[in-house]
Amino acid sequence: HEDCCVFIKGSPSDRDEDSATLKMIAGDIFPLDQVREKLSRYINIMIDIQKISNLNSLPENDSIIKWAKKALDKKYKGAEIVIRIVDVDESRELNKIWCKKNYATNVLSFPVSKPIKQAPNLLGDVVICANIVVTEAKEQNKNIDEHYAHLIIHGILHLQGYDHQSQDEANIMENKEINILNNLGYTNPYEIRPK
């Protein structure tokens, strides 16, 4: 995961405390706090899925939600997460701005550094580059959804403080990823697969 970037100091999203964020539910527009109240009766995690990529091979929302829920430790089960699936240009731009690397990468994680008044449960953003997911899946002989699952789980683990800067940290994080993916019926993403 040498290209993986976790930006610790904040997030690129527009979430200043004075912004009036709106969400659309069932054709009606509600302020975000009302949306949270309505949804909290049905789910204990709120995931804002943003599919910006023009590729056709994007995962289904239900799958993304399932993967995200499995990735969360118990203490974060009430979290709010943004999962944004983008094309190469946006990934490159975010990687350049926040990580000082001038190329697109498969996953970027942006943990929230301090609670935000309008979104006190916001854990952060995970940005996935669809083009790179497809390319890596082909190169590594993986199912595309399986690779999306791995990268979304990887990104969400970063939001919770997991990292791979040292070998010990990498072992802990990779074992957690392997176990989560195994529980979802997927194989070890770190095993080399024959072509």
Disulfide bonds with the S-S distance in Angstrom:
Cys5-Cys99 1.36
